[in-house]
Amino acid sequence: MCSSNCNELRQKVGIQVEAAGVSKLDKKIIRALQGEFPLVTEPYKELAESIGISEELFLQRVRAMEEDKKIRKMGAVLRHREVGFKANVLAAWVVPQEKLDAIARQMAKHPAVTHCYDRNTAPGWPYNLYTMIHGHSREECEQIARELGEENGITERTMLYSKREWKKTSMKYFCE
Amino acid sequence: MELTAFDKELLNLLQGNLPVCSRPFEKLARELGTEESVVLQRVQELKQDGYLRRIGTFFDSNKLGYHGTLVALRVEPEHIPEVADAINGYPGATHNYEREGRYNLWFTLLTPSEQQEKRIIAEVSTLPGVEDVLNLKAHKKYKINVQFKLQ
């Protein structure tokens, strides 16, 4: 009953939902949005026209994808080195399983932590929590990591400083 | 080029939210107390001068049905350039860094299926010079928020 209603609704608005829960229309919109964002007075109109739909429908779908969190952010990402954040480190921590969730939440609150994930371990690799720390210098990164460790009572960590960037791109979805 | 107080205010605002409306730069201009044309011109200049890595939309890969992981490799140092190049050839390998430590090459991988992820990791494991591979799947993402408050 519900599903047939949903299907009717989908047909009405011309949305065909695919396996991953992303409609053909939304895939087109995603492909348009992941390119260069036009720096013009009416950017969404330009993007909508590029895929042959109205600006109104385009904006409506962008808002819907924001709402269901498919879009995590609309905005800019800076080149951190150029704006003064010259050092970064991936700090990996060994956290007791029962404290993992609470400590991950606590570390995520720190403004210098841009990414915080828990990950599986491997034989000889006991680290289960990862924080990306950005600072103005290597010393500042060390200081922040020391603070995070002390605040949370975690002593075992490894500091994975980057030596060279071989690739940094943003993903192009639905291009396979 | 030095960033002015206006630039910093603009960049702080732009990092947080690009309005989803017909004239987003006009809305930003109003918040900054200036004209749409001023904002547009400055954003273009800041982009040209390399301050902006990207302006636009950032998606949640899992919500779009993609699988993601972080792969750590131990590679013989003299083989790093070829291994890095081979990894860069996969469109789903979005970040690839040489790092200090026992595992010296780290890349993030996004694929439409788990099978494809396994296949790519298996291919990478057989590259000359690759001694060990860790597939470090995330369980929960507590934070993804690359924002730098400029003062």
Contacts between the chains, C-beta under 8 A, distances in Angstrom:
chain1	res1	chain2	res2	distance
A	19	B	65	7.1
A	20	B	64	6.4
A	20	B	65	2.7
A	20	B	112	7.9
A	21	B	65	6.6
A	22	B	64	5.8
A	22	B	65	6.4
A	30	B	57	7.9
A	30	B	59	6.7
A	30	B	64	7.2
A	33	B	56	6.2
A	33	B	57	4.1
A	34	B	56	7.1
A	34	B	57	6.4
A	34	B	59	7.3
A	35	B	56	7.7
A	36	B	56	7.2
A	37	B	18	7.6
A	37	B	55	4.9
A	37	B	56	3.7
A	37	B	57	7.4
A	39	B	25	7.8
A	39	B	40	5.9
A	39	B	43	5.6
A	39	B	44	5.2
A	39	B	47	7.2
A	39	B	55	7.5
A	40	B	40	7.3
A	41	B	23	5.8
A	41	B	25	6.7
A	41	B	26	7.2
A	41	B	36	6.4
A	41	B	40	7.1
A	42	B	22	6.0
A	42	B	23	6.2
A	43	B	24	6.6
A	43	B	25	7.9
A	44	B	20	7.5
A	44	B	21	7.9
A	44	B	22	6.6
A	44	B	24	7.6
A	45	B	22	6.9
A	55	B	22	6.6
A	59	B	20	6.1
A	59	B	21	7.0
A	59	B	22	7.2
A	62	B	20	5.2
A	62	B	57	7.8
A	63	B	20	5.7
A	66	B	20	6.8
A	68	B	63	7.3
A	69	B	60	5.7
A	69	B	63	5.7
A	70	B	59	6.1
A	70	B	60	6.0
A	70	B	63	4.5
A	70	B	64	6.0
A	71	B	57	5.8
A	71	B	58	7.2
A	71	B	59	6.0
A	71	B	60	7.4
A	72	B	58	5.0
A	72	B	59	6.3
A	72	B	60	4.6
A	72	B	144	6.8
A	73	B	17	7.8
A	73	B	57	7.6
A	73	B	58	4.4
A	74	B	17	6.4
A	74	B	18	4.2
A	74	B	19	8.0
A	74	B	20	6.2
A	74	B	56	7.3
A	74	B	57	5.5
A	74	B	58	7.6
A	75	B	14	5.8
A	75	B	15	5.5
A	75	B	16	5.9
A	75	B	17	5.5
A	75	B	18	4.6
A	75	B	55	7.2
A	75	B	58	7.7
A	76	B	11	7.0
A	76	B	14	4.3
A	76	B	15	5.3
A	76	B	18	7.2
A	76	B	52	5.3
A	76	B	53	7.9
A	76	B	54	7.0
A	76	B	55	4.3
A	77	B	15	7.2
A	77	B	52	7.4
A	77	B	53	4.7
A	77	B	54	5.2
A	77	B	55	7.8
A	77	B	58	7.5
A	77	B	146	5.4
A	78	B	11	6.3
A	78	B	15	6.6
A	78	B	51	6.0
A	78	B	52	6.2
A	78	B	53	6.3
A	78	B	148	5.6
A	79	B	50	5.8
A	79	B	51	6.0
A	79	B	52	7.0
A	79	B	53	4.8
A	80	B	146	7.8
A	80	B	148	6.0
A	82	B	49	8.0
A	82	B	50	5.5
A	82	B	51	5.1
A	83	B	3	7.3
A	83	B	11	7.4
A	83	B	51	6.2
A	83	B	148	5.7
A	83	B	150	6.1
A	84	B	150	7.9
A	85	B	148	5.7
A	90	B	99	7.0
A	90	B	106	7.4
A	101	B	140	7.8
A	104	B	140	7.2
A	104	B	142	4.5
A	105	B	142	6.2
A	107	B	142	7.6
A	108	B	142	4.2
A	108	B	143	3.9
A	111	B	149	7.0
A	113	B	143	6.4
A	114	B	143	7.2
A	114	B	144	7.5
A	114	B	145	6.0
A	114	B	146	4.7
A	114	B	147	7.6
A	115	B	141	7.9
A	115	B	143	6.1
A	115	B	144	5.6
A	115	B	145	7.9
A	115	B	146	7.6
A	116	B	141	7.7
A	116	B	142	4.1
A	116	B	143	4.2
A	117	B	70	7.9
A	117	B	138	4.3
A	117	B	139	7.8
A	117	B	140	7.0
A	117	B	141	5.3
A	117	B	142	6.6
A	118	B	138	6.8
A	118	B	139	5.0
A	118	B	140	5.5
A	118	B	142	7.2
A	119	B	70	6.5
A	119	B	136	4.3
A	119	B	137	6.3
A	119	B	138	5.2
A	119	B	139	6.9
A	120	B	135	8.0
A	120	B	136	6.2
A	120	B	137	5.2
A	120	B	139	7.1
A	122	B	134	4.6
A	122	B	135	7.8
A	122	B	136	7.2
A	125	B	72	7.7
A	125	B	103	7.8
A	125	B	134	5.7
A	125	B	136	8.0
A	130	B	70	7.5
A	130	B	136	7.9
A	134	B	148	7.1
A	158	B	101	6.2
A	159	B	100	7.5
A	160	B	99	4.5
A	160	B	100	6.4
A	160	B	101	5.4
A	160	B	103	8.0
A	160	B	106	7.1
A	161	B	99	6.4
A	161	B	100	4.7
A	162	B	97	4.5
A	162	B	98	6.8
A	162	B	99	5.4
A	163	B	97	7.8
A	163	B	98	4.6
A	163	B	99	6.2
A	163	B	100	6.1
A	163	B	104	7.9
A	164	B	97	7.0
A	164	B	98	4.1
A	165	B	96	7.7
A	165	B	97	5.8
A	166	B	84	4.1
A	166	B	85	7.9
A	166	B	87	7.4
A	166	B	88	6.2
A	166	B	96	4.2
A	166	B	97	6.6
A	166	B	98	6.4
A	166	B	105	7.8
A	167	B	84	7.6
A	167	B	87	7.4
A	167	B	88	4.6
A	167	B	93	6.6
A	167	B	94	7.3
A	167	B	95	6.4
A	167	B	96	3.9
A	167	B	107	7.5
A	168	B	94	7.4
A	168	B	95	5.3
A	168	B	96	7.7
A	169	B	94	5.3
A	169	B	95	7.7
A	170	B	54	6.0
A	170	B	58	7.5
A	170	B	94	6.7
A	171	B	59	7.5
A	171	B	61	6.4
A	171	B	66	7.6
A	171	B	91	8.0
A	171	B	92	7.0
A	171	B	94	5.2
A	171	B	110	5.2
A	172	B	91	6.4
A	173	B	59	6.4
A	173	B	61	7.6
A	173	B	64	5.6
A	173	B	66	7.0
A	174	B	64	7.8
A	175	B	91	7.1
A	176	B	91	7.7
A	176	B	112	6.1
